[in-house]
Amino acid sequence: RGVPEGQQARFLSLLYGELVPSPRAGGGVRCTLASAGHPLPLLLRPDGTVLTAAESQVLLGVVDDVAFQSETFDMEPGDTLLCVTDGVTERRSGSRMFDDDDGLARVLAGCAGLTAQGVADRIRQAVYDFGETPPKDDLALLVLQAQ
């Protein structure tokens, strides 16, 4: 798509979600997510298994008339959903980034059994510890736990 002369192309990442009580007996939450160029949310099961919770889609503003898809899944009691900004995944140490070789998923897997605050604290500390200097980008984390 062409950008008129003198104007800059603008792109935006987006993570959109909806949470409603699960219709199934026993608690939990039904979660619907759509990700557009945003770091993918991760789902932590109580046994330490980590799954991606959405499919990667193109940044907003890159392609005209694109249809974005959402995904719906159930979070069972004890499941934890982690959403982060790219300041977390792209934290640098030399030429390496924090999420190289699924670094975020590996740290999250070790958070099984922690509270939402405990997960956030552990992830944040791992990101800070990854580099020798303080992070230069924003570090935003959203941790949700189903009950």
ROSE-4610 file (N, C-alpha, C; in Angstrom, 1 decimal, always signed):
// ROSE-4610
residu = [R/R/R/G/G/G/V/V/V/P/P/P/E/E/E/G/G/G/Q/Q/Q/Q/Q/Q/A/A/A/R/R/R/F/F/F/L/L/L/S/S/S/L/L/L/L/L/L/Y/Y/Y/G/G/G/E/E/E/L/L/L/V/V/V/P/P/P/S/S/S/P/P/P/R/R/R/A/A/A/G/G/G/G/G/G/G/G/G/V/V/V/R/R/R/C/C/C/T/T/T/L/L/L/A/A/A/S/S/S/A/A/A/G/G/G/H/H/H/P/P/P/L/L/L/P/P/P/L/L/L/L/L/L/L/L/L/R/R/R/P/P/P/D/D/D/G/G/G/T/T/T/V/V/V/L/L/L/T/T/T/A/A/A/A/A/A/E/E/E/S/S/S/Q/Q/Q/V/V/V/L/L/L/L/L/L/G/G/G/V/V/V/V/V/V/D/D/D/D/D/D/V/V/V/A/A/A/F/F/F/Q/Q/Q/S/S/S/E/E/E/T/T/T/F/F/F/D/D/D/M/M/M/E/E/E/P/P/P/G/G/G/D/D/D/T/T/T/L/L/L/L/L/L/C/C/C/V/V/V/T/T/T/D/D/D/G/G/G/V/V/V/T/T/T/E/E/E/R/R/R/R/R/R/S/S/S/G/G/G/S/S/S/R/R/R/M/M/M/F/F/F/D/D/D/D/D/D/D/D/D/D/D/D/G/G/G/L/L/L/A/A/A/R/R/R/V/V/V/L/L/L/A/A/A/G/G/G/C/C/C/A/A/A/G/G/G/L/L/L/T/T/T/A/A/A/Q/Q/Q/G/G/G/V/V/V/A/A/A/D/D/D/R/R/R/I/I/I/R/R/R/Q/Q/Q/A/A/A/V/V/V/Y/Y/Y/D/D/D/F/F/F/G/G/G/E/E/E/T/T/T/P/P/P/P/P/P/K/K/K/D/D/D/D/D/D/L/L/L/A/A/A/L/L/L/L/L/L/V/V/V/L/L/L/Q/Q/Q/A/A/A/Q/Q/Q]
num = [1/1/1/2/2/2/3/3/3/4/4/4/5/5/5/6/6/6/7/7/7/8/8/8/9/9/9/10/10/10/11/11/11/12/12/12/13/13/13/14/14/14/15/15/15/16/16/16/17/17/17/18/18/18/19/19/19/20/20/20/21/21/21/22/22/22/23/23/23/24/24/24/25/25/25/26/26/26/27/27/27/28/28/28/29/29/29/30/30/30/31/31/31/32/32/32/33/33/33/34/34/34/35/35/35/36/36/36/37/37/37/38/38/38/39/39/39/40/40/40/41/41/41/42/42/42/43/43/43/44/44/44/45/45/45/46/46/46/47/47/47/48/48/48/49/49/49/50/50/50/51/51/51/52/52/52/53/53/53/54/54/54/55/55/55/56/56/56/57/57/57/58/58/58/59/59/59/60/60/60/61/61/61/62/62/62/63/63/63/64/64/64/65/65/65/66/66/66/67/67/67/68/68/68/69/69/69/70/70/70/71/71/71/72/72/72/73/73/73/74/74/74/75/75/75/76/76/76/77/77/77/78/78/78/79/79/79/80/80/80/81/81/81/82/82/82/83/83/83/84/84/84/85/85/85/86/86/86/87/87/87/88/88/88/89/89/89/90/90/90/91/91/91/92/92/92/93/93/93/94/94/94/95/95/95/96/96/96/97/97/97/98/98/98/99/99/99/100/100/100/101/101/101/102/102/102/103/103/103/104/104/104/105/105/105/106/106/106/107/107/107/108/108/108/109/109/109/110/110/110/111/111/111/112/112/112/113/113/113/114/114/114/115/115/115/116/116/116/117/117/117/118/118/118/119/119/119/120/120/120/121/121/121/122/122/122/123/123/123/124/124/124/125/125/125/126/126/126/127/127/127/128/128/128/129/129/129/130/130/130/131/131/131/132/132/132/133/133/133/134/134/134/135/135/135/136/136/136/137/137/137/138/138/138/139/139/139/140/140/140/141/141/141/142/142/142/143/143/143/144/144/144/145/145/145/146/146/146/147/147/147]
x = [+0.9/+0.0/+0.9/+0.5/+1.4/+1.0/+2.0/+1.9/+2.1/+1.2/+1.4/+2.7/+3.3/+4.6/+4.5/+5.5/+5.6/+4.9/+4.2/+3.6/+4.3/+4.3/+4.9/+3.8/+4.2/+3.3/+3.2/+2.0/+1.8/+1.2/+1.9/+1.5/+1.3/+0.5/+0.1/-0.1/+0.5/+0.2/-1.0/-1.7/-2.9/-3.1/-3.5/-4.0/-5.3/-6.3/-7.7/-8.2/-8.9/-9.4/-10.7/-11.5/-12.7/-12.7/-13.2/-13.3/-14.7/-15.3/-16.6/-16.5/-17.4/-17.4/-17.7/-17.0/-17.1/-18.5/-19.1/-20.5/-20.4/-19.2/-19.1/-19.1/-19.5/-19.6/-18.1/-17.9/-16.6/-15.7/-16.3/-15.5/-14.7/-13.8/-13.0/-13.5/-12.9/-13.2/-13.1/-14.1/-14.0/-13.3/-12.2/-11.4/-11.4/-11.5/-11.5/-10.4/-9.4/-8.3/-8.0/-7.6/-7.1/-5.8/-4.8/-3.5/-3.1/-2.7/-2.3/-0.9/+0.1/+1.5/+2.0/+1.3/+1.6/+2.3/+3.2/+3.7/+2.6/+2.7/+1.6/+1.4/+0.2/-0.1/+0.2/+0.6/+0.9/+0.0/-0.4/-1.2/-0.4/-0.4/+0.4/-0.6/-0.5/-1.3/-0.7/-1.5/-0.9/+0.2/+0.3/+1.4/+2.7/+2.7/+3.9/+3.9/+2.9/+2.8/+2.5/+3.2/+3.0/+2.5/+1.4/+0.9/+0.7/+0.8/+0.5/-1.0/-1.6/-3.0/-3.7/-2.9/-3.5/-2.6/-3.1/-2.3/-1.7/-0.5/+0.1/-0.6/-0.9/-1.5/-0.8/-1.0/-0.3/-0.6/+0.4/+0.2/-1.0/-1.7/-2.7/-2.0/-2.6/-2.1/-1.2/-0.8/+0.2/-0.6/-1.7/-2.5/-3.9/-4.4/-5.8/-6.8/-7.9/-9.0/-8.7/-7.9/-7.6/-8.7/-9.0/-9.9/-9.1/-9.3/-8.6/-9.5/-8.9/-9.6/-9.3/-10.3/-10.1/-10.2/-9.7/-9.7/-10.3/-11.1/-11.8/-11.4/-11.1/-10.7/-11.1/-11.2/-11.5/-10.3/-10.2/-9.2/-9.8/-9.2/-9.6/-9.1/-9.8/-9.2/-7.8/-7.0/-5.5/-4.7/-5.3/-4.6/-4.2/-3.1/-2.6/-2.4/-2.9/-2.7/-1.7/-0.6/+0.4/+0.4/+0.2/+0.3/+1.3/+2.2/+3.3/+3.5/+4.2/+4.6/+5.9/+6.3/+7.5/+8.8/+8.6/+9.7/+10.2/+9.3/+9.7/+10.4/+9.7/+10.2/+11.5/+11.6/+12.8/+13.9/+13.8/+14.9/+16.2/+17.2/+18.5/+19.6/+20.4/+21.7/+22.7/+23.4/+24.3/+23.4/+23.7/+22.9/+21.7/+21.5/+20.4/+19.2/+18.1/+16.8/+16.3/+15.6/+15.0/+14.2/+13.4/+12.5/+13.2/+14.4/+15.1/+15.0/+14.8/+14.7/+13.6/+12.5/+11.3/+11.6/+12.5/+12.9/+11.8/+10.8/+9.7/+8.9/+8.6/+7.9/+8.6/+9.9/+10.7/+10.6/+10.7/+10.6/+9.2/+8.2/+6.8/+6.5/+7.1/+6.9/+7.3/+8.3/+8.8/+7.9/+6.8/+6.0/+4.7/+4.6/+3.4/+3.3/+2.1/+1.8/+1.9/+2.5/+2.6/+1.3/+1.1/+0.0/+0.2/-0.8/-0.6/+0.5/+0.5/+1.6/+2.9/+3.0/+4.2/+4.8/+3.9/+4.2/+4.8/+4.1/+4.5/+5.9/+6.1/+7.4/+8.5/+8.2/+9.3/+9.7/+8.7/+8.9/+9.7/+9.2/+9.9/+11.4/+11.6/+13.0/+13.8/+13.3/+14.0/+14.4/+13.5/+13.8/+14.9/+14.8/+15.8/+17.2/+17.2/+18.4/+19.1/+18.3/+18.8/+19.9/+19.8/+20.7/+21.6/+22.7/+23.6/+23.1/+22.4/+21.9/+20.4/+19.8/+18.3/+17.6/+16.4/+15.7/+15.4/+15.5/+15.2/+13.8/+13.1/+11.8/+10.8/+9.5/+8.5/+8.4/+8.1/+7.8/+6.5/+5.5/+4.1/+3.7/+3.2/+2.8/+1.3/+0.5/-0.8/-0.9/-1.2/-1.3/-2.7/-3.4/-4.7/-4.8/-5.4/-5.6/-7.0/-7.4/-8.8/-9.0/-10.2/-10.6/-11.8]
y = [-1.2/+0.0/+1.2/+2.2/+3.4/+4.4/+5.1/+6.1/+7.4/+8.4/+9.7/+10.3/+11.0/+11.7/+12.6/+12.5/+13.4/+12.8/+11.6/+11.0/+9.7/+9.3/+8.0/+7.0/+5.7/+4.6/+4.4/+4.1/+3.8/+2.4/+1.7/+0.3/+0.2/-0.7/-0.9/-2.3/-2.8/-4.1/-4.0/-5.1/-5.2/-6.5/-6.6/-7.8/-7.5/-8.1/-7.9/-9.2/-9.0/-10.2/-9.9/-11.0/-11.0/-12.2/-11.9/-13.0/-13.1/-14.3/-14.5/-15.7/-15.8/-17.1/-18.3/-19.4/-20.6/-21.1/-21.6/-22.2/-23.6/-24.1/-25.5/-25.5/-26.5/-26.7/-26.7/-26.2/-26.3/-25.1/-24.0/-22.8/-22.6/-21.6/-21.3/-20.1/-19.9/-18.7/-19.1/-18.5/-18.7/-17.4/-17.6/-16.5/-16.5/-15.3/-15.0/-14.0/-14.3/-13.5/-13.3/-12.1/-11.8/-11.0/-11.5/-10.8/-10.3/-9.1/-8.5/-7.9/-8.7/-8.3/-8.1/-8.6/-8.4/-9.7/-9.6/-10.9/-11.8/-13.0/-14.0/-14.2/-14.2/-14.6/-16.1/-16.4/-17.7/-18.2/-19.5/-20.1/-21.1/-21.0/-21.9/-22.8/-24.1/-25.1/-25.4/-25.8/-26.1/-27.1/-28.0/-28.9/-28.4/-27.1/-26.4/-26.4/-27.0/-27.0/-25.6/-25.1/-23.7/-23.9/-23.2/-23.2/-21.8/-21.5/-20.2/-20.1/-19.0/-18.8/-18.1/-17.8/-17.1/-17.3/-17.1/-17.2/-15.8/-15.8/-14.6/-14.1/-12.8/-12.2/-10.9/-10.3/-9.2/-7.9/-7.0/-5.7/-5.0/-4.2/-3.3/-2.2/-2.0/-0.9/-1.4/-2.6/-3.1/-3.5/-4.1/-4.6/-4.0/-3.4/-2.9/-4.1/-3.9/-4.8/-6.2/-6.4/-7.7/-8.1/-9.3/-9.9/-10.5/-10.1/-10.7/-11.8/-12.8/-13.9/-14.0/-14.3/-14.5/-16.0/-16.4/-17.8/-17.8/-18.8/-19.0/-20.3/-20.2/-21.4/-21.3/-22.4/-22.3/-22.4/-21.5/-21.6/-22.3/-23.4/-24.1/-23.5/-23.8/-23.3/-23.6/-22.7/-22.9/-22.5/-22.3/-21.9/-20.4/-20.0/-18.7/-18.2/-17.0/-16.4/-15.2/-15.2/-14.2/-13.4/-12.1/-11.2/-10.2/-10.0/-9.0/-8.1/-7.0/-6.1/-6.6/-6.1/-6.5/-6.0/-5.2/-4.8/-6.0/-6.9/-8.2/-9.1/-9.5/-10.5/-10.0/-8.7/-8.2/-7.6/-7.9/-7.4/-8.0/-7.2/-7.6/-7.8/-8.7/-8.9/-9.2/-8.2/-8.4/-8.5/-9.6/-9.9/-10.8/-11.2/-12.1/-11.4/-11.9/-11.4/-12.4/-11.9/-12.7/-13.8/-13.6/-14.7/-15.6/-15.4/-16.4/-17.8/-18.7/-20.1/-20.3/-19.5/-19.6/-19.3/-18.3/-17.9/-17.6/-16.8/-16.4/-17.7/-18.6/-19.8/-20.6/-20.7/-21.5/-20.9/-19.6/-18.9/-19.2/-19.0/-19.1/-20.6/-21.6/-23.0/-23.2/-22.4/-22.5/-21.8/-21.2/-20.4/-21.1/-22.4/-23.2/-23.1/-22.9/-22.9/-21.5/-20.5/-19.2/-18.4/-17.4/-16.5/-15.6/-14.9/-14.0/-13.0/-12.4/-11.4/-12.1/-13.4/-14.1/-14.4/-14.7/-14.9/-13.6/-12.5/-11.2/-10.8/-11.0/-10.7/-11.5/-12.8/-13.7/-13.4/-13.1/-12.8/-11.4/-10.5/-9.2/-9.3/-10.0/-10.2/-10.9/-11.9/-12.6/-11.7/-10.8/-9.9/-8.9/-8.4/-7.5/-8.2/-9.4/-10.2/-10.6/-10.6/-11.0/-10.1/-8.8/-7.9/-7.2/-6.6/-6.0/-4.6/-4.0/-2.6/-2.6/-1.6/-1.6/-1.6/-2.2/-2.2/-0.8/-0.6/+0.7/+0.8/-0.3/-0.4/-0.6/-0.4/-0.6/-2.1/-2.4/-3.8/-3.8/-4.3/-4.4/-5.9/-6.3/-7.7/-7.7/-8.6/-8.8/-10.3/-10.6/-12.0/-12.2/-13.2/-13.5/-15.0/-15.3/-16.7/-17.0/-18.2/-18.6/-19.3/-19.1/-19.7/-20.6]
z = [+0.0/+0.0/+0.0/-0.8/-0.9/+0.2/+0.7/+1.7/+1.0/+1.1/+0.5/+0.9/-0.1/+0.2/+1.4/+2.2/+3.4/+4.6/+4.5/+5.6/+5.9/+7.2/+7.6/+7.7/+7.4/+7.6/+9.1/+9.5/+11.0/+11.2/+12.0/+12.3/+13.8/+14.2/+15.6/+15.9/+17.1/+17.6/+18.5/+18.6/+19.4/+20.0/+21.2/+21.9/+22.4/+21.9/+22.4/+23.0/+24.2/+24.9/+25.5/+25.7/+26.4/+27.4/+28.6/+29.6/+30.1/+30.2/+30.7/+31.6/+32.6/+33.3/+32.4/+32.7/+31.9/+32.0/+30.9/+31.1/+31.6/+31.8/+32.3/+33.8/+34.4/+35.9/+36.4/+37.6/+38.2/+38.1/+37.6/+37.6/+36.3/+36.3/+35.2/+34.4/+33.3/+32.5/+31.0/+30.2/+28.8/+28.3/+27.5/+27.1/+25.6/+25.0/+23.6/+23.3/+22.5/+22.2/+20.7/+20.3/+19.0/+19.1/+18.4/+18.5/+17.1/+17.0/+15.7/+15.9/+15.6/+15.7/+17.1/+18.1/+19.5/+19.9/+21.0/+21.5/+21.9/+21.6/+21.8/+23.3/+23.8/+25.2/+25.4/+26.6/+27.0/+28.1/+28.0/+29.0/+29.8/+31.1/+32.0/+32.7/+32.5/+33.2/+34.6/+35.5/+36.9/+36.9/+35.9/+35.8/+35.2/+34.8/+34.3/+32.8/+32.1/+30.7/+30.2/+29.2/+28.6/+27.2/+26.8/+25.5/+25.0/+23.7/+23.2/+23.1/+23.4/+23.6/+22.5/+21.4/+20.2/+19.1/+17.9/+16.7/+16.3/+15.7/+15.3/+14.0/+14.0/+12.8/+12.5/+11.4/+10.9/+11.7/+11.9/+12.5/+11.9/+12.8/+12.2/+11.4/+10.2/+9.4/+8.3/+8.3/+7.3/+6.0/+6.1/+5.0/+5.1/+4.0/+3.9/+3.9/+4.5/+4.4/+4.8/+5.9/+6.4/+7.5/+7.5/+8.5/+9.6/+10.8/+12.0/+12.6/+13.1/+13.7/+15.2/+15.9/+17.4/+17.7/+18.8/+19.3/+20.6/+20.9/+22.2/+22.8/+24.1/+24.8/+26.3/+27.0/+28.4/+29.3/+30.2/+31.3/+32.5/+32.9/+34.0/+35.3/+36.4/+37.7/+37.8/+38.2/+38.4/+37.1/+36.0/+34.8/+34.9/+34.3/+34.3/+32.9/+32.6/+31.3/+31.5/+30.7/+30.7/+29.4/+29.5/+28.3/+28.6/+27.6/+27.8/+26.6/+26.8/+25.7/+25.2/+24.0/+23.4/+24.2/+25.1/+26.0/+26.8/+27.0/+27.7/+26.8/+25.7/+24.8/+24.0/+23.8/+23.0/+23.9/+25.2/+26.1/+25.6/+25.5/+24.9/+25.9/+25.6/+26.3/+25.1/+24.7/+23.6/+22.3/+21.6/+20.4/+20.7/+21.9/+22.2/+22.8/+22.6/+23.2/+24.2/+25.2/+26.3/+25.7/+24.7/+24.2/+23.2/+22.9/+22.0/+22.6/+21.7/+22.2/+23.3/+23.1/+24.0/+25.4/+25.6/+27.0/+27.9/+27.4/+28.2/+28.7/+27.7/+28.1/+29.1/+29.0/+29.9/+31.3/+31.4/+32.8/+33.3/+32.4/+32.9/+33.4/+32.7/+33.1/+34.6/+35.0/+36.4/+37.4/+36.9/+37.8/+38.3/+37.9/+38.3/+39.8/+40.3/+41.7/+42.3/+41.6/+42.1/+42.0/+42.8/+42.6/+41.4/+40.9/+39.8/+40.1/+41.3/+41.6/+41.6/+42.1/+42.1/+40.7/+39.8/+38.4/+37.8/+38.0/+37.5/+38.1/+39.4/+40.0/+39.4/+39.2/+38.7/+37.3/+36.4/+35.1/+35.0/+35.7/+35.7/+36.2/+37.2/+37.7/+36.7/+36.0/+35.0/+33.8/+33.5/+32.4/+32.8/+34.0/+34.5/+34.6/+35.1/+35.3/+33.9/+32.9/+31.6/+31.0/+31.3/+30.7/+31.8/+31.4/+32.4/+32.8/+31.9/+32.1/+32.3/+32.9/+33.0/+31.6/+31.6/+30.3/+29.8/+28.5/+27.8/+27.3/+27.1/+26.6/+27.8/+27.5/+28.5/+28.8/+30.1/+30.5/+31.1/+30.3/+30.8/+30.8/+32.0/+32.1/+32.6/+32.1/+32.6/+32.9/+34.2/+34.6/+35.2/+34.6/+35.0/+35.4/+36.5/+36.9/+37.1/+36.5/+36.6/+38.0/+38.5/+39.8/+39.6]
